[in-house]
Amino acid sequence: MDALAADFARACGYTGDSPALLEAFDAIRRNGIERARQDHVRRKAVIDALKHSQALFLAAIGPALSAQEAIEDAARFIAFWRNMPRWRQERRLPDLIRARQQRLVARYFRRYGHLLWVLQAA
């Protein structure tokens, strides 16, 4: 068993030395790292698809007219979703996923959009 798995198990609060449980913690750690990488690649693909033009970005954040407005709309919906009853949250889960993606896109283009499109125009 490697030291990373043991460190991860201790960080999770496990103080024993069972090989089976240490292997389970190692599997959980590796799965988490793999999932984080997949999520990063998926988010990067969305951003790369929208980098080509400002019109694509504006269509992605619609009906908001700016990145700041899209971020505020997404934050408002996420707060609204958290206050819903569980049964309604489950039905509105696709809307939550869309709001989170819209917030991610809007944050990125709020920071780097002007630079990208100025360089593209030049």
FIVOVEX-483823 format. One record per residue (C-alpha): residue number from 1; x, y, z; residue in one letter. Coordinates in Angstrom, 3 decimals. Each point is the difference from the previous one (the first is absolute). Layout:
<atoms>
ATOM  pos        c1        c2        c3  code
ATOM  NUM         X         Y         Z     a
...
</atoms>
This chain:
<atoms>
ATOM  pos        c1        c2        c3  code
ATOM    1     0.000     0.000     0.000     m
ATOM    2     1.428     3.331    -0.966     d
ATOM    3     0.416     2.961     2.307     a
ATOM    4    -2.559     2.106    -1.875     l
ATOM    5    -2.764    -2.490     0.754     a
ATOM    6     0.944    -0.115     3.664     a
ATOM    7     0.160     3.789     0.189     d
ATOM    8    -3.384     0.262    -1.690     f
ATOM    9    -1.491    -2.540     2.441     a
ATOM   10     1.361     1.959     2.974     r
ATOM   11    -1.323     3.259    -1.463     a
ATOM   12    -3.434    -1.650    -0.200     c
ATOM   13     0.204    -0.930     3.669     g
ATOM   14     0.977    -3.687    -0.295     y
ATOM   15     2.543    -0.971     2.640     t
ATOM   16     0.189    -3.767    -0.553     g
ATOM   17     2.375    -2.066    -2.076     d
ATOM   18    -2.291    -2.483    -1.763     s
ATOM   19     1.410    -0.736    -3.480     p
ATOM   20    -3.496    -0.420    -1.442     a
ATOM   21    -1.158     3.394     1.260     l
ATOM   22     3.219     1.688    -1.100     l
ATOM   23    -0.519    -1.481    -3.473     e
ATOM   24    -3.571     1.300     0.027     a
ATOM   25     1.204     3.490     0.926     f
ATOM   26     2.602    -0.220    -2.777     d
ATOM   27    -2.708    -0.958    -2.514     a
ATOM   28    -2.138     2.926     1.159     i
ATOM   29     2.961     2.387    -0.360     r
ATOM   30     0.881    -1.246    -3.500     r
ATOM   31    -3.634     0.149    -1.122     n
ATOM   32    -0.302     3.563     1.293     g
ATOM   33     3.127     1.098    -1.865     i
ATOM   34    -1.200    -1.661    -3.210     e
ATOM   35    -3.439     1.595     0.286     r
ATOM   36     1.519     3.432     0.643     a
ATOM   37     2.122    -0.356    -3.142     r
ATOM   38    -3.031    -1.009    -2.063     q
ATOM   39    -1.992     2.955     1.326     d
ATOM   40     2.868     2.359    -0.831     h
ATOM   41     0.235    -1.312    -3.564     v
ATOM   42    -3.771     0.378    -0.417     r
ATOM   43     0.033     3.589     1.293     r
ATOM   44     2.984     0.870    -2.206     k
ATOM   45    -1.794    -1.364    -3.068     a
ATOM   46    -3.004     2.243     0.684     v
ATOM   47     2.230     3.068     0.367     i
ATOM   48     2.035    -0.860    -3.111     d
ATOM   49    -3.172    -0.340    -2.059     a
ATOM   50    -1.133     3.498     0.995     l
ATOM   51     3.364     1.753    -0.482     k
ATOM   52    -0.487     0.387    -3.740     h
ATOM   53    -2.400     2.911     0.116     s
ATOM   54    -1.752     2.340     2.321     q
ATOM   55    -3.348    -0.888    -1.606     a
ATOM   56     0.329    -3.631     1.143     l
ATOM   57     0.708     1.175     3.534     f
ATOM   58    -2.991     2.347     0.018     l
ATOM   59    -2.223    -2.804    -1.297     a
ATOM   60     1.257    -2.296     2.775     a
ATOM   61    -0.800     2.462     2.782     i
ATOM   62    -3.304     1.191    -1.464     g
ATOM   63    -2.287     1.692     0.954     p
ATOM   64     2.650     1.846     2.050     a
ATOM   65     1.640     2.896    -1.819     l
ATOM   66     3.390    -0.141     1.736     s
ATOM   67     2.229    -2.396     1.907     a
ATOM   68    -0.686     1.775     3.290     q
ATOM   69    -3.750    -0.263    -0.512     e
ATOM   70     0.337    -3.717    -0.847     a
ATOM   71     2.004    -0.607     3.182     i
ATOM   72    -2.629     1.783     2.082     e
ATOM   73    -2.818    -1.972    -1.652     d
ATOM   74     1.796    -3.299     0.599     a
ATOM   75     0.745     0.870     3.636     a
ATOM   76    -3.631     0.952     0.527     r
ATOM   77    -1.237    -3.290    -1.453     f
ATOM   78     2.495    -2.074     2.014     i
ATOM   79    -1.129     1.697     3.223     a
ATOM   80    -3.642    -0.522    -1.030     f
ATOM   81     0.697    -3.677    -0.743     w
ATOM   82     1.579    -0.553     3.419     r
ATOM   83    -3.157     1.268     1.705     n
ATOM   84    -2.298    -2.356    -1.941     m
ATOM   85    -1.450    -3.159     1.510     p
ATOM   86     1.925    -3.167    -0.893     r
ATOM   87    -2.634    -1.307    -2.424     w
ATOM   88     0.065     3.262    -1.953     r
ATOM   89     3.804     0.092     0.026     q
ATOM   90     0.067    -3.408    -1.655     e
ATOM   91    -2.329     1.179    -2.764     r
ATOM   92     1.998     3.202    -0.581     r
ATOM   93     3.438    -1.675    -0.013     l
ATOM   94     0.574     0.635    -3.756     p
ATOM   95    -0.638     3.699     0.632     d
ATOM   96     2.574    -0.018     2.797     l
ATOM   97     2.574    -1.624    -2.276     i
ATOM   98    -0.666     2.623    -2.671     r
ATOM   99     0.287     2.839     2.542     a
ATOM  100     3.326    -1.300     1.280     r
ATOM  101     1.344    -0.340    -3.527     q
ATOM  102    -1.241     3.466    -0.883     q
ATOM  103     1.706     1.416     3.101     r
ATOM  104     3.268    -1.735    -0.942     l
ATOM  105    -0.107     1.328    -3.566     v
ATOM  106    -0.956     3.512     1.090     a
ATOM  107     2.772     0.147     2.603     r
ATOM  108     2.607    -1.099    -2.524     y
ATOM  109    -1.067     2.460    -2.673     f
ATOM  110    -0.411     2.814     2.510     r
ATOM  111     3.696    -0.392     0.785     r
ATOM  112     1.486    -0.917    -3.379     y
ATOM  113    -2.639     0.724    -2.667     g
ATOM  114     1.116     3.524    -0.874     h
ATOM  115     3.593    -1.129    -0.456     l
ATOM  116    -1.011    -2.968    -2.166     l
ATOM  117    -2.243     1.954    -2.303     w
ATOM  118     2.389     2.974    -0.301     v
ATOM  119     2.796    -2.364    -1.029     l
ATOM  120    -2.338    -1.758    -2.421     q
ATOM  121    -1.085     3.307    -1.566     a
ATOM  122     3.622     1.115    -0.467     a
</atoms>
